[in-house]
């Protein structure tokens, strides 16, 4: 069984989001990776922040990405940088390289766009990319020829309105998603877990794509994902790391030993 990575979402286990406390908690719990939101402050420093702020004073006190790399470097954990501002991608890659993070430990998600991969295919060789589904959908929407000039600015800045519409009919879009991802050299697509059913996982797997899902904090939702018969779930991002680790361990035991569930002592 190829077990998915368990990535500790920013603010895992009740810690402050985008903080060193959250990163330390992920390390202590033995997560496979830690997720952080990355932006650049007005002084040119890469910081942890989910929201865009507009002055240096607002960023004051925010954890720097360099401090996170320094904390993680001696460990075995990977880092998933959720890129909020694609224009600062190369500054991020340069900083990661300085601390020894390469494709084996540097994961990117968020606003890494198809055009960046077209202009510079070497990005795929430098990182493990979990391509966010909305980054594909906004171009697929434009290619339909049904968009207006007003749609363009919203697609580029707030693509989720269109993503929600597309996910309602995702079965029809799977072939285009697979073709687009293959063209870009992408092998893992990043989805909000609630939009996917088992048939979607299977269809993507048939197209050669793996799936990363976020943010899975509900026990039943996680059990549903682990119960899928397909094996292409590459990553599960969650704030509930302990719960996810426990359920994944149980799932592994059940997969290896069908009699496990019939033996109360084994589950004690």
C-alpha positions in Angstrom: 0.0 0.0 0.0 1.3 3.4 -1.0 0.2 5.5 2.0 -0.6 9.2 1.5 1.5 11.8 3.1 0.0 13.5 6.2 0.6 17.2 5.9 0.0 19.3 9.0 -2.0 22.3 7.9 -1.1 25.7 9.3 -2.6 26.0 12.8 -2.6 22.3 13.3 -3.9 20.9 16.6 -5.1 24.2 17.9 -1.9 26.2 17.4 -1.7 29.7 16.0 -1.9 29.6 12.2 1.2 30.5 10.2 3.4 30.4 13.3 6.6 28.6 14.4 4.5 27.0 17.1 2.4 25.3 14.4 5.6 24.1 12.7 7.1 22.8 15.9 3.8 20.9 16.7 4.0 19.2 13.3 7.6 18.2 14.0 6.7 16.8 17.4 3.8 14.8 16.0 5.9 13.2 13.3 3.9 14.6 10.4 5.3 14.0 6.9 5.1 17.6 5.9 4.0 21.0 7.2 1.9 23.5 5.2 2.6 27.3 5.4 1.0 30.2 3.5 3.7 32.4 1.8 3.6 36.0 0.9 6.2 38.8 0.5 6.1 41.8 2.8 6.8 45.4 1.4 10.4 45.1 2.5 10.9 42.1 0.2 10.9 39.4 3.0 9.0 36.2 2.5 6.6 35.8 5.4 3.9 33.5 6.6 0.5 35.0 6.0 -2.7 33.8 4.5 -4.2 37.2 3.9 -2.5 40.0 1.8 -1.5 42.9 4.0 -0.7 46.4 2.8 2.0 47.8 5.0 5.2 46.7 6.7 3.7 47.4 10.1 0.9 44.9 9.4 3.5 42.2 8.6 5.5 43.1 11.8 5.7 40.0 14.0 4.8 37.6 11.2 7.1 34.5 11.0 9.6 34.6 8.1 9.8 31.7 5.7 13.6 31.6 6.3 13.0 30.9 10.0 10.7 28.0 9.0 13.3 26.5 6.6 16.0 26.9 9.4 13.7 25.0 11.8 12.9 22.2 9.4 16.3 21.7 7.8 17.7 19.3 10.5 14.4 17.3 10.4 13.0 14.8 7.9 9.8 16.8 7.3 8.9 18.3 3.9 7.5 21.7 3.6 4.4 22.6 1.5 4.6 26.2 0.6 1.1 27.4 -0.3 2.2 30.2 -2.7 -0.2 33.2 -2.4 1.8 35.4 -4.8 3.1 33.7 -7.9 5.4 36.6 -8.8 7.7 35.7 -5.9 8.2 32.1 -6.9 11.9 32.4 -7.7 12.7 34.2 -4.4 11.1 31.2 -2.7 13.0 28.7 -4.8 16.3 30.5 -4.1 15.7 30.5 -0.3 14.7 26.9 -0.3 17.9 25.9 -2.2 20.0 27.9 0.4 18.6 25.6 3.1 19.0 22.4 1.1 15.3 21.9 0.2 15.0 20.3 -3.2 12.3 18.2 -5.0 12.4 15.6 -2.3 11.3 18.0 0.5 9.9 21.1 -1.2 6.2 21.0 -2.1 4.5 23.9 -3.8 0.7 24.4 -4.0 -1.5 27.5 -4.4 -1.0 30.1 -7.1 1.6 28.4 -9.2 0.2 28.9 -12.6 0.2 27.0 -15.9 1.9 29.9 -17.7 4.8 29.7 -15.3 5.3 26.0 -16.1 5.2 26.7 -19.8 7.7 29.5 -19.6 10.0 27.5 -17.3 9.5 23.7 -17.4 12.5 23.3 -15.1 10.2 24.3 -12.1 8.8 20.7 -12.2 12.3 19.4 -11.7 13.0 21.6 -8.7 9.9 21.0 -6.7 7.1 18.5 -6.0 4.1 20.4 -7.3 0.5 19.9 -6.1 -1.2 21.9 -8.8 -4.4 23.6 -7.4 -7.4 22.6 -9.5 -8.6 26.3 -9.8 -5.3 27.1 -11.6 -6.4 24.7 -14.4 -10.1 25.5 -14.3 -9.7 29.2 -15.0 -7.9 28.5 -18.3 -10.3 25.8 -19.2 -13.1 28.2 -18.6 -11.5 30.8 -20.8 -11.0 28.2 -23.6 -14.7 27.6 -23.7 -15.1 31.1 -25.3 -18.0 31.8 -23.0 -16.2 34.4 -20.8 -16.4 38.2 -20.9 -13.7 40.8 -20.3 -15.1 41.2 -16.8 -14.7 37.5 -16.2 -11.0 37.7 -16.9 -10.0 39.8 -13.9 -12.1 37.7 -11.6 -10.7 34.5 -13.0 -7.2 35.7 -12.4 -7.7 37.0 -8.9 -10.7 35.1 -7.4 -11.1 31.9 -9.5 -13.1 30.0 -6.8 -16.5 31.2 -8.0 -15.9 29.5 -11.3 -14.2 26.5 -9.7 -17.3 25.7 -7.7 -19.4 25.8 -10.8 -17.0 23.5 -12.7 -16.7 21.0 -9.8 -20.5 20.5 -9.9 -19.9 18.8 -13.3 -16.4 17.5 -12.7 -17.1 14.2 -14.5 -17.4 16.1 -17.8 -14.1 18.0 -17.2 -11.9 15.1 -16.3 -10.6 14.5 -19.8 -9.6 18.2 -20.2 -8.0 18.3 -16.8 -5.9 15.2 -17.6 -4.9 16.5 -21.0 -3.9 19.9 -19.5 -2.0 18.4 -16.6 -0.1 16.1 -18.9 0.8 19.0 -21.2 2.3 20.9 -18.3 4.1 17.9 -16.8 1.9 17.9 -13.7 1.2 14.6 -11.9 -0.6 15.7 -8.7 -3.7 17.8 -8.6 -4.7 19.6 -5.4 -8.4 19.5 -4.5 -10.7 20.6 -1.7 -11.7 17.1 -0.5 -15.5 17.7 -0.3 -15.9 18.1 -4.1 -14.5 14.6 -5.0 -16.2 11.2 -5.0 -14.6 7.8 -5.5 -15.4 7.9 -9.3 -13.4 11.1 -9.6 -10.4 9.6 -8.0 -10.6 6.5 -10.2 -11.0 8.6 -13.4 -8.0 10.8 -12.5 -6.0 7.7 -11.7 -6.9 6.2 -15.1 -5.5 9.4 -16.6 -2.2 9.0 -14.8 -2.9 11.7 -12.1 -2.6 11.5 -8.4 -4.6 13.6 -6.0 -3.8 15.8 -3.0 -6.8 16.8 -0.8 -7.3 19.6 1.7 -8.3 20.5 4.4 -9.6 17.2 5.9 -10.4 17.9 9.5 -13.5 15.7 9.9 -13.1 12.1 10.9 -15.9 10.7 8.7 -14.5 12.6 5.7 -11.1 11.2 6.3 -12.5 7.6 6.7 -14.4 8.1 3.4 -11.2 9.1 1.6 -9.2 6.2 3.1 -12.0 3.7 2.1 -11.7 4.5 -1.6 -10.4 1.5 -3.5 -8.1 3.6 -5.6 -4.5 4.2 -4.5 -3.8 7.6 -6.1 -4.3 9.8 -3.0 -0.8 11.3 -2.7 -1.4 13.6 0.2 -3.9 14.5 2.9 -3.6 18.0 4.4 -5.3 18.3 7.9 -5.3 20.3 11.0 -6.1 17.1 13.0 -2.8 15.4 12.6 -3.2 12.9 15.5 -6.6 11.8 14.2 -5.3 11.4 10.7 -2.3 9.4 11.8 -4.5 7.1 13.9 -7.0 6.5 11.1 -4.2 5.9 8.6 -2.5 3.4 10.8 -5.8 1.5 11.3 -6.4 1.6 7.6 -2.9 0.1 6.9 -3.5 -2.7 9.4 -6.9 -3.5 7.9 -5.3 -3.6 4.4 -2.6 -6.0 5.5 -4.8 -8.2 7.7 -8.5 -8.6 6.7 -9.1 -10.3 10.1 -8.0 -7.2 12.0 -11.5 -5.7 12.3 -12.8 -9.0 13.6 -10.3 -9.1 16.5 -11.2 -6.6 19.3 -7.8 -7.2 21.0 -6.0 -6.1 17.8 -7.9 -2.8 17.8 -7.4 -2.1 21.5 
